Amino acid sequence: MPNKDSPLFKLTLDLTNLYRSCDQEYPFTPINPNLGKILTKLSTGVSNNGRDNENGDFIFRVGDIIAATDSMGNLRGRKYEVETLLGAGSFGQVLRCVQRDTYQVFAVKVIKNLPAYTKQAAVENRVLSDLLVADPNDESHMLRLIEQFTFHNHFCFVNELLGLDLYAVLKQHKFKGFSLSLISKIVKQILRALCVCKDIGLIHSDLKPENILLDHCLPHIKVIDFGSAAYEGHTVFTYVQSRYYRSPEVLLQIPYNSCIDMWSVGCITAELFIGHPLFPGCTEHDQIDRITSMLGALPHEMIKIGKKSTRFYVNDSTKPHGYRLSTTEEYQARTQDKRQPRKYGYIQPTLEQTIEAHQIKHSRDGTSLLDRPEFQIFLHFIKSCLQPFPDKRLVPHQALLHPFITGGKDMKELKEWKPPLYVPHPPYTPHPNGRQRDPNLSSMHSSTLTQTFQGSERRGLFAGALAQTQQSHSELPPLSLQPPTGFSSVSKRPQTHQATEREEKKRNDERREEEQKVEEEPTGKRRSSFKDFFRRKN
Ligand SMILES: Nc1ncnc2c1ncn2[C@@H]1O[C@H](COP(=O)(O)OP(=O)(O)OP(=O)(O)O)[C@@H](O)[C@H]1O
């Protein structure tokens, strides 16, 4: 975050306020040549008195005013003038708006006017409000909520305005990836955000480069999009996380906790170096295939209790546990999912080789530096996050003390490093009306912000989660890898909110995959991403 008192900040980002502090009457109202231009993709009004399109999105034009509306539709409270569209996601639209009185700019997220989305927005609201309490001084690199209200039946969040997402930044760098020191700084901030989440028992559930936005400039970042977030023990959806960043327990459908976010951190850390996703699976089967090819088979205990294991594994008496991962052909025959996995040149059989190949490609003299301590520390960090068994993954508080994050430089330090004992906080119970919090929470939080680590041994971690797993083990029927009857492909599932979300995530994944394809084709013309399409247009 740049110094807000510096001349650079005052004369650039804060110029409007500077002028106004010199002259209160200064009429700083730049003429917008796009005034009246439609920003929403489908612009035919079909509901909500012609205000909403068929997707339930409000049809916005440049210059529209967003504000709280009363039952008569009159505007109340602070008014936000629409400047441009920043992004359109599965839950609605995000608009860059200028506040009429102060001329400050904000990102206003306007949720679709559909019951399921409004319900999920209430969860997002609770999460963002909880985060404000948990992090009153804005130290945890998480998006700040300014206010929320309802505008013509659309739930709106006024958030601080951030910059490009990390995927867009990687793209600007031609997918060459970042240096280890820059990655360390970025990941440290993500971990700080996850520490606060962990302290209040929150699972982000959709960590990916697109949901990490620049806070003015690199390396400053903030984590956004709590639209899929849930509290531990209160998880509603079994289908969470974008596929490339999806953890084994979610893939297999095992009860999950905040450890799923650390899996995503491992994937993101590797991606920031190699410039491309580490596990770019085109289907969930392909995703598991890629994970197991690189990291080894998933633990038998997990496969045994996974509700979806029978989709991906088939009986095979020649194997130690009597089953194996099905081949692509077997999976396709069972699911009618004909998407064909692709080979990506940048991915090598092992994590070490993938990192090494990228490092050699971008070195001046083509020598491998993999033996260097900094690379060994980097690899160790990624592997500590990409532990298939959730309980073995680092928790964010431990990860913050890993030599990769603390700037360790020698092998001795790495060899001697053990994750410090993490003492979990009592489980957080979300308040039924969603506005108040556990009165003990602030003290719990402040104790963790000072990082209360005791001893150096790692014992008793997630005793609760483990007990849950062990209990599920004992209740388990013997493993039967027969495909369940009536097994249906994704497209046949009912169109619930979850299904819509799933479709959207699928579309996002496919969009990235398409781009990946273009990036890999030397002569191919680059296709724009969905988000870029809107950015360019506006
Ligand atoms: N505070 C912000 N500042 C700047 N841009 C933002 C901000 N919040 C969101 N955006 C932009 O809007 C896009 C969509 O926002 P967000 O991820 O919160 O919505 P979503 O509907 O949950 O999206 P998705 O379906 O991709 O998960 C982001 O990818 C980002 O480009």
The ligand as an SDF file (V2000), in Angstrom:
LIG
                    3D

 31 33  0  0  0  0  0  0  0  0999 V2000
  -13.1950   -4.7370   -5.0860 N   0  0  0  0  0  0  0  0  0  0  0  0
  -12.9840   -4.9270   -6.3780 C   0  0  0  0  0  0  0  0  0  0  0  0
  -12.1950   -4.0630   -7.0690 N   0  0  0  0  0  0  0  0  0  0  0  0
  -11.9750   -4.2500   -8.3990 C   0  0  0  0  0  0  0  0  0  0  0  0
  -12.4980   -5.2600   -9.1280 N   0  0  0  0  0  0  0  0  0  0  0  0
  -13.2950   -6.1350   -8.4950 C   0  0  0  0  0  0  0  0  0  0  0  0
  -13.5850   -6.0160   -7.0930 C   0  0  0  0  0  0  0  0  0  0  0  0
  -14.4050   -7.0280   -6.7460 N   0  0  0  0  0  0  0  0  0  0  0  0
  -14.6090   -7.7370   -7.8570 C   0  0  0  0  0  0  0  0  0  0  0  0
  -13.9490   -7.2170   -8.9150 N   0  0  0  0  0  0  0  0  0  0  0  0
  -13.9520   -7.7330  -10.2920 C   0  0  0  0  0  0  0  0  0  0  0  0
  -15.1840   -8.3730  -10.5420 O   0  0  0  0  0  0  0  0  0  0  0  0
  -14.9870   -9.7720  -10.8140 C   0  0  0  0  0  0  0  0  0  0  0  0
  -16.1060  -10.5920  -10.2070 C   0  0  0  0  0  0  0  0  0  0  0  0
  -16.1240  -10.3880   -8.8030 O   0  0  0  0  0  0  0  0  0  0  0  0
  -16.3900  -11.5690   -7.7810 P   0  0  0  0  0  0  0  0  0  0  0  0
  -15.3460  -12.6270   -7.9840 O   0  0  0  0  0  0  0  0  0  0  0  0
  -16.5280  -11.0020   -6.4230 O   0  0  0  0  0  0  0  0  0  0  0  0
  -17.8120  -12.0600   -8.3140 O   0  0  0  0  0  0  0  0  0  0  0  0
  -18.3610  -13.5080   -8.5530 P   0  0  0  0  0  0  0  0  0  0  0  0
  -19.7110  -13.3340   -9.1280 O   0  0  0  0  0  0  0  0  0  0  0  0
  -18.2670  -14.2890   -7.3020 O   0  0  0  0  0  0  0  0  0  0  0  0
  -17.3250  -14.0470   -9.6450 O   0  0  0  0  0  0  0  0  0  0  0  0
  -16.9080  -15.5450  -10.0510 P   0  0  0  0  0  0  0  0  0  0  0  0
  -18.0910  -16.1460  -10.6970 O   0  0  0  0  0  0  0  0  0  0  0  0
  -15.7750  -15.3040  -11.0250 O   0  0  0  0  0  0  0  0  0  0  0  0
  -16.4570  -16.2620   -8.8120 O   0  0  0  0  0  0  0  0  0  0  0  0
  -13.6150  -10.0910  -10.2290 C   0  0  0  0  0  0  0  0  0  0  0  0
  -12.9850  -11.1440  -10.8970 O   0  0  0  0  0  0  0  0  0  0  0  0
  -12.8630   -8.7830  -10.4370 C   0  0  0  0  0  0  0  0  0  0  0  0
  -12.3350   -8.7170  -11.7470 O   0  0  0  0  0  0  0  0  0  0  0  0
  1  2  1  0
  2  3  1  0
  2  7  2  0
  3  4  2  0
  4  5  1  0
  5  6  2  0
  6  7  1  0
  6 10  1  0
  7  8  1  0
  8  9  2  0
  9 10  1  0
 10 11  1  0
 11 12  1  0
 11 30  1  0
 12 13  1  0
 13 14  1  0
 13 28  1  0
 14 15  1  0
 15 16  1  0
 16 17  2  0
 16 18  1  0
 16 19  1  0
 19 20  1  0
 20 21  2  0
 20 22  1  0
 20 23  1  0
 23 24  1  0
 24 25  2  0
 24 26  1  0
 24 27  1  0
 28 29  1  0
 28 30  1  0
 30 31  1  0
M  END
$$$$
